Amino acid sequence: MMTYQLPCTDCGAPTQTKLQKPKRCAPCARAEALDYSRWHYRTFRDEMLEYHRTHYRKNRERILAKRASRRDAKVQSAAPSGPEPLPSLGIACAGKRP
């Protein structure tokens, strides 16, 4: 497949493309994506914050219960539990017990 050197549609820098159609170079495309991301966040920031505030307020008990269960599971998994020795041979086995 051939590659073509065509000018960037924004800045005019030569850009490699496999299509016979000009496109934007990577820095121009990245800059626009960042601008859009910032604009989107700034535009809808208040709505998003309000949504999360009300969501937490409505589901507070459930969220706190889930946090507590995860914390308990983490504490239990942190307890020292190495491989159990086989009862008949007295050697350690990392696999499943029969």
ChimeraX commands (.cxc) that place a marker at each C-alpha (Angstrom):
marker #1 position 0.00,0.00,0.00 radius 0.5
marker #1 position 1.28,3.46,-0.87 radius 0.5
marker #1 position 1.64,6.33,1.54 radius 0.5
marker #1 position 1.16,9.90,0.44 radius 0.5
marker #1 position 2.70,13.12,1.76 radius 0.5
marker #1 position -0.12,15.65,1.93 radius 0.5
marker #1 position -0.26,18.95,3.83 radius 0.5
marker #1 position -2.03,19.13,7.19 radius 0.5
marker #1 position -5.43,20.76,6.84 radius 0.5
marker #1 position -4.75,23.04,9.85 radius 0.5
marker #1 position -1.07,24.00,9.85 radius 0.5
marker #1 position 0.14,22.86,6.41 radius 0.5
marker #1 position 2.91,20.59,7.67 radius 0.5
marker #1 position 3.55,17.55,5.47 radius 0.5
marker #1 position 1.69,14.55,6.89 radius 0.5
marker #1 position 1.87,10.91,5.83 radius 0.5
marker #1 position -1.44,9.31,4.97 radius 0.5
marker #1 position -2.51,6.12,3.22 radius 0.5
marker #1 position -5.50,7.85,1.65 radius 0.5
marker #1 position -5.37,10.34,-1.19 radius 0.5
marker #1 position -7.05,12.85,1.06 radius 0.5
marker #1 position -5.38,15.46,3.29 radius 0.5
marker #1 position -5.77,15.11,7.04 radius 0.5
marker #1 position -4.53,16.79,10.20 radius 0.5
marker #1 position -1.14,16.05,11.71 radius 0.5
marker #1 position -1.01,14.44,15.15 radius 0.5
marker #1 position -0.23,17.64,17.14 radius 0.5
marker #1 position -3.18,19.50,15.55 radius 0.5
marker #1 position -5.58,16.61,16.17 radius 0.5
marker #1 position -4.38,16.24,19.77 radius 0.5
marker #1 position -4.74,19.97,20.41 radius 0.5
marker #1 position -8.33,19.97,19.17 radius 0.5
marker #1 position -9.19,16.91,21.26 radius 0.5
marker #1 position -7.78,18.61,24.38 radius 0.5
marker #1 position -9.66,21.82,23.61 radius 0.5
marker #1 position -12.91,19.90,23.19 radius 0.5
marker #1 position -12.32,17.92,26.38 radius 0.5
marker #1 position -11.71,21.10,28.37 radius 0.5
marker #1 position -14.74,22.82,26.84 radius 0.5
marker #1 position -16.98,19.81,27.55 radius 0.5
marker #1 position -15.85,19.59,31.17 radius 0.5
marker #1 position -16.20,23.33,31.73 radius 0.5
marker #1 position -19.66,23.41,30.11 radius 0.5
marker #1 position -21.16,20.50,32.02 radius 0.5
marker #1 position -19.12,20.70,35.24 radius 0.5
marker #1 position -21.94,22.05,37.40 radius 0.5
marker #1 position -24.44,19.48,36.10 radius 0.5
marker #1 position -22.00,16.61,36.69 radius 0.5
marker #1 position -21.17,17.78,40.21 radius 0.5
marker #1 position -24.85,18.14,41.07 radius 0.5
marker #1 position -25.60,14.67,39.68 radius 0.5
marker #1 position -22.85,13.05,41.78 radius 0.5
marker #1 position -23.94,14.98,44.87 radius 0.5
marker #1 position -27.55,13.80,44.58 radius 0.5
marker #1 position -26.47,10.25,43.68 radius 0.5
marker #1 position -24.34,10.04,46.81 radius 0.5
marker #1 position -27.09,11.58,48.93 radius 0.5
marker #1 position -29.69,9.07,47.69 radius 0.5
marker #1 position -27.45,5.98,47.92 radius 0.5
marker #1 position -25.35,6.86,50.95 radius 0.5
marker #1 position -26.17,3.75,52.99 radius 0.5
marker #1 position -25.53,1.40,50.08 radius 0.5
marker #1 position -22.25,3.11,49.14 radius 0.5
marker #1 position -20.98,3.02,52.74 radius 0.5
marker #1 position -21.97,-0.66,53.11 radius 0.5
marker #1 position -20.10,-1.51,49.90 radius 0.5
marker #1 position -17.01,0.35,51.12 radius 0.5
marker #1 position -17.12,-1.49,54.45 radius 0.5
marker #1 position -17.46,-4.90,52.79 radius 0.5
marker #1 position -14.52,-4.15,50.47 radius 0.5
marker #1 position -12.44,-2.98,53.42 radius 0.5
marker #1 position -13.28,-6.18,55.36 radius 0.5
marker #1 position -12.42,-8.33,52.35 radius 0.5
marker #1 position -9.09,-6.53,51.99 radius 0.5
marker #1 position -8.28,-7.04,55.68 radius 0.5
marker #1 position -9.17,-10.74,55.48 radius 0.5
marker #1 position -7.09,-11.24,52.34 radius 0.5
marker #1 position -4.13,-9.53,54.00 radius 0.5
marker #1 position -4.06,-12.17,56.76 radius 0.5
marker #1 position -1.08,-14.52,56.42 radius 0.5
marker #1 position -2.28,-17.52,54.49 radius 0.5
marker #1 position 0.48,-19.49,52.82 radius 0.5
marker #1 position 0.06,-22.79,51.02 radius 0.5
marker #1 position -1.44,-25.41,53.28 radius 0.5
marker #1 position 0.64,-28.54,53.92 radius 0.5
marker #1 position -0.75,-31.85,52.75 radius 0.5
marker #1 position -1.88,-33.77,55.83 radius 0.5
marker #1 position -0.42,-37.14,54.87 radius 0.5
marker #1 position 2.93,-36.07,53.39 radius 0.5
marker #1 position 3.69,-32.94,55.40 radius 0.5
marker #1 position 4.78,-30.96,52.30 radius 0.5
marker #1 position 3.43,-27.68,50.99 radius 0.5
marker #1 position 1.08,-27.74,48.02 radius 0.5
marker #1 position 0.14,-24.58,46.08 radius 0.5
marker #1 position -2.59,-26.26,43.98 radius 0.5
marker #1 position -6.14,-27.21,44.84 radius 0.5
marker #1 position -6.72,-29.80,47.49 radius 0.5
marker #1 position -8.35,-33.06,46.34 radius 0.5
marker link #1:1,2 radius 0.2
marker link #1:2,3 radius 0.2
marker link #1:3,4 radius 0.2
marker link #1:4,5 radius 0.2
marker link #1:5,6 radius 0.2
marker link #1:6,7 radius 0.2
marker link #1:7,8 radius 0.2
marker link #1:8,9 radius 0.2
marker link #1:9,10 radius 0.2
marker link #1:10,11 radius 0.2
marker link #1:11,12 radius 0.2
marker link #1:12,13 radius 0.2
marker link #1:13,14 radius 0.2
marker link #1:14,15 radius 0.2
marker link #1:15,16 radius 0.2
marker link #1:16,17 radius 0.2
marker link #1:17,18 radius 0.2
marker link #1:18,19 radius 0.2
marker link #1:19,20 radius 0.2
marker link #1:20,21 radius 0.2
marker link #1:21,22 radius 0.2
marker link #1:22,23 radius 0.2
marker link #1:23,24 radius 0.2
marker link #1:24,25 radius 0.2
marker link #1:25,26 radius 0.2
marker link #1:26,27 radius 0.2
marker link #1:27,28 radius 0.2
marker link #1:28,29 radius 0.2
marker link #1:29,30 radius 0.2
marker link #1:30,31 radius 0.2
marker link #1:31,32 radius 0.2
marker link #1:32,33 radius 0.2
marker link #1:33,34 radius 0.2
marker link #1:34,35 radius 0.2
marker link #1:35,36 radius 0.2
marker link #1:36,37 radius 0.2
marker link #1:37,38 radius 0.2
marker link #1:38,39 radius 0.2
marker link #1:39,40 radius 0.2
marker link #1:40,41 radius 0.2
marker link #1:41,42 radius 0.2
marker link #1:42,43 radius 0.2
marker link #1:43,44 radius 0.2
marker link #1:44,45 radius 0.2
marker link #1:45,46 radius 0.2
marker link #1:46,47 radius 0.2
marker link #1:47,48 radius 0.2
marker link #1:48,49 radius 0.2
marker link #1:49,50 radius 0.2
marker link #1:50,51 radius 0.2
marker link #1:51,52 radius 0.2
marker link #1:52,53 radius 0.2
marker link #1:53,54 radius 0.2
marker link #1:54,55 radius 0.2
marker link #1:55,56 radius 0.2
marker link #1:56,57 radius 0.2
marker link #1:57,58 radius 0.2
marker link #1:58,59 radius 0.2
marker link #1:59,60 radius 0.2
marker link #1:60,61 radius 0.2
marker link #1:61,62 radius 0.2
marker link #1:62,63 radius 0.2
marker link #1:63,64 radius 0.2
marker link #1:64,65 radius 0.2
marker link #1:65,66 radius 0.2
marker link #1:66,67 radius 0.2
marker link #1:67,68 radius 0.2
marker link #1:68,69 radius 0.2
marker link #1:69,70 radius 0.2
marker link #1:70,71 radius 0.2
marker link #1:71,72 radius 0.2
marker link #1:72,73 radius 0.2
marker link #1:73,74 radius 0.2
marker link #1:74,75 radius 0.2
marker link #1:75,76 radius 0.2
marker link #1:76,77 radius 0.2
marker link #1:77,78 radius 0.2
marker link #1:78,79 radius 0.2
marker link #1:79,80 radius 0.2
marker link #1:80,81 radius 0.2
marker link #1:81,82 radius 0.2
marker link #1:82,83 radius 0.2
marker link #1:83,84 radius 0.2
marker link #1:84,85 radius 0.2
marker link #1:85,86 radius 0.2
marker link #1:86,87 radius 0.2
marker link #1:87,88 radius 0.2
marker link #1:88,89 radius 0.2
marker link #1:89,90 radius 0.2
marker link #1:90,91 radius 0.2
marker link #1:91,92 radius 0.2
marker link #1:92,93 radius 0.2
marker link #1:93,94 radius 0.2
marker link #1:94,95 radius 0.2
marker link #1:95,96 radius 0.2
marker link #1:96,97 radius 0.2
marker link #1:97,98 radius 0.2
view
